[in-house]
Amino acid sequence: MSLPMYYFLSITAVYILMSWALYLPYRVAHLHFLTVANMAISGYFAGYMVMSLHVPLGIAIITGFITGGIVGFIISLFMGDAPTFAVVIVGFTFIYITRTVVENTKAVGGTLGLFGIPSLFGNPSLHRWAILIILYFLVLIVGFLIYRFDHSRLGRAASAIFVDKDLARSFGVDVKKMGILLQTFSSTIAGGCGVLYGFIYKSFNLDYFTFSLIGIFMTVIFVGGYTTQWGVVAAAPVLYGVPLLFPPAIASWRIVIYGALLILVLVLKPKGFITREFVYKIERGGKNGFRFGRNKKINDCRS
Amino acid sequence: MEVFIAQIINGLSLGSIYVLLVTGFNLLLIVAMIIHFSYPQVVVFSMYIAWMVMKFTNNSIILAIAAAVGSAIIMNLISAPLFQKVMKKREGVDINTTMVLSLGIGMIITDILSHGFNEGLPIAFPENIVGDKSVIEIGLISVSNGQIYTLVVGIIAVSGLFWLLYRTRPGRAFRAIAEDPNGAKLVGLPLFKTALASYAVTGVLGGVTAILLAVLLGTTSPGMGEQVANKVLAVSIIAGLGNLTGGLVVGLLLGILEAVVQGYISGSWANAIAFVVMLVVILFKPKGLFGMKL
């Protein structure tokens, strides 16, 4: 496999996983930017374990998930039912604190970062295949779990919280527990992704975990559509892949392009391109042999 | 003790900048009902515009001030229709959508500054605008002209804004909408026009803040907007979203905290400590110390 293809496939998988990590807490209207800080915390911790303690990469990846989960769980105990803006600011603040700590800690390379992460199985080619298999296995597992969540009573409870927190409480939904569950799950995914993100590039650098990354994930979610998990799957390859085809002079402005796209979609198509209604239509259409044209009204009524 | 007093003076001038930013932010929140997270990025953009104007006009301060204020007003007014469009209903604050939109605007501003100005490198303002001349010196305590300008103009600007809010008819309209948008609509107040006026007023405040930052710091960089935006939102949350008086107190306190910590600990750690303090307060009091005014 060529190197550009490897990077395209692996980074797309990370984008999908990380956008899902943002999608999950957003089911209860939380913009949980702690995910990016968690990527950095878990990534650097795993990097330190591999480089300084010579821990095998597999164990480092598992540690990344656990670290992310623990950090997310502790913070969610405070932020489980906090207002959206408070969750946002906690995420941003954590990014600054993490960056400062890393910049001033020699054990993790300071501003230079950690370089020379060894390959899995000691072979660069096998390393790439292994990373891809792990990433896409994770995409399948996480995707399945989110699908089950969305189609369960918990998913409906999350939708109720998104629409009206107080109303959801009056129906007996435990808003705080739901917030804790989703934030912890989200942070666990982010922790693992942070480690794998560094292992893709075989290095950890603070430039990997910036505000631009939040912007990219947000664009993926809101352009793809935040009401279902499928929007992310459709948007991530397009949004990551298309700028790669641009000439370098234009590609360097990709954050401006993402920002403009995000604004355009919010203004013109607030729910993004793949909405829940669209998915219902496909599901119903599939069961009825995709009769969209003549029977559109009937399909609409059914959904 | 002298270091402590010197840092308190530094903190007051820095705090007055935060107060200006938080006041603008809160005004937009209570009148236009948006969380304009990228408002500080608009301010940093205005600093760049002022720098450009000075570069091409032989360091004219008057034109730089006009350019900063003008660009902040224009940027705010350009974003106004976008915010109004995405708000689902005028009656309530659609915090999520307006915040995401604002983050999008911030992404664009920061990246334009990173690519389009001075090759992304930090900019330094000409000497004639930077207030680094020591005016008062007592032992280790040194007060620069920049600090005095910032403090005086900050007090005048915030007093002016409070005068506008509590002593004029447009101010009464602002407060009426903040108190009860439906009631304000019933008595015939034009919601959109009033909201637009709040964008313009915060634009003026933003332009003034941009100049004060140039005077106080003498330099800026594309990433500064994000960092300040984070602090402004944090101050606003700690004070209680939309609480103008609370913002005033917490803004000044943050400035003093940052300055005092900087007096004893090296730069980057000082910033981190300020963030840790903010984080702890937000974790334990996510709805603010003074109560939300939404």
HADDOCK unambig.tbl for C-alpha pairs under 7 A between the chains (distance, minus, plus):
assign (segid A and resid 78 and name CA) (segid B and resid 283 and name CA) 5.68 0.50 0.50
assign (segid A and resid 78 and name CA) (segid B and resid 284 and name CA) 6.98 0.50 0.50
assign (segid A and resid 79 and name CA) (segid B and resid 283 and name CA) 6.80 0.50 0.50
assign (segid A and resid 82 and name CA) (segid B and resid 286 and name CA) 6.27 0.50 0.50
assign (segid A and resid 86 and name CA) (segid B and resid 237 and name CA) 6.92 0.50 0.50
assign (segid A and resid 86 and name CA) (segid B and resid 282 and name CA) 6.83 0.50 0.50
assign (segid A and resid 86 and name CA) (segid B and resid 286 and name CA) 5.81 0.50 0.50
assign (segid A and resid 89 and name CA) (segid B and resid 230 and name CA) 6.71 0.50 0.50
assign (segid A and resid 89 and name CA) (segid B and resid 233 and name CA) 6.99 0.50 0.50
assign (segid A and resid 89 and name CA) (segid B and resid 234 and name CA) 6.30 0.50 0.50
assign (segid A and resid 90 and name CA) (segid B and resid 279 and name CA) 6.26 0.50 0.50
assign (segid A and resid 92 and name CA) (segid B and resid 230 and name CA) 6.75 0.50 0.50
assign (segid A and resid 93 and name CA) (segid B and resid 275 and name CA) 6.08 0.50 0.50
assign (segid A and resid 93 and name CA) (segid B and resid 279 and name CA) 6.66 0.50 0.50
assign (segid A and resid 96 and name CA) (segid B and resid 272 and name CA) 6.96 0.50 0.50
assign (segid A and resid 97 and name CA) (segid B and resid 272 and name CA) 5.33 0.50 0.50
assign (segid A and resid 97 and name CA) (segid B and resid 275 and name CA) 6.77 0.50 0.50
assign (segid A and resid 100 and name CA) (segid B and resid 268 and name CA) 6.41 0.50 0.50
assign (segid A and resid 100 and name CA) (segid B and resid 269 and name CA) 6.71 0.50 0.50
assign (segid A and resid 100 and name CA) (segid B and resid 272 and name CA) 6.29 0.50 0.50
assign (segid A and resid 215 and name CA) (segid B and resid 107 and name CA) 6.83 0.50 0.50
assign (segid A and resid 255 and name CA) (segid B and resid 107 and name CA) 6.71 0.50 0.50
assign (segid A and resid 255 and name CA) (segid B and resid 108 and name CA) 6.80 0.50 0.50
assign (segid A and resid 255 and name CA) (segid B and resid 111 and name CA) 6.48 0.50 0.50
assign (segid A and resid 256 and name CA) (segid B and resid 107 and name CA) 6.66 0.50 0.50
assign (segid A and resid 256 and name CA) (segid B and resid 108 and name CA) 4.65 0.50 0.50
assign (segid A and resid 256 and name CA) (segid B and resid 111 and name CA) 6.12 0.50 0.50
assign (segid A and resid 259 and name CA) (segid B and resid 104 and name CA) 4.64 0.50 0.50
assign (segid A and resid 259 and name CA) (segid B and resid 105 and name CA) 6.54 0.50 0.50
assign (segid A and resid 259 and name CA) (segid B and resid 107 and name CA) 5.74 0.50 0.50
assign (segid A and resid 259 and name CA) (segid B and resid 108 and name CA) 5.51 0.50 0.50
assign (segid A and resid 262 and name CA) (segid B and resid 104 and name CA) 6.22 0.50 0.50
assign (segid A and resid 263 and name CA) (segid B and resid 101 and name CA) 5.83 0.50 0.50
assign (segid A and resid 263 and name CA) (segid B and resid 104 and name CA) 6.11 0.50 0.50
assign (segid A and resid 266 and name CA) (segid B and resid 86 and name CA) 6.53 0.50 0.50
assign (segid A and resid 267 and name CA) (segid B and resid 82 and name CA) 6.72 0.50 0.50
assign (segid A and resid 267 and name CA) (segid B and resid 85 and name CA) 6.29 0.50 0.50
assign (segid A and resid 267 and name CA) (segid B and resid 86 and name CA) 5.48 0.50 0.50
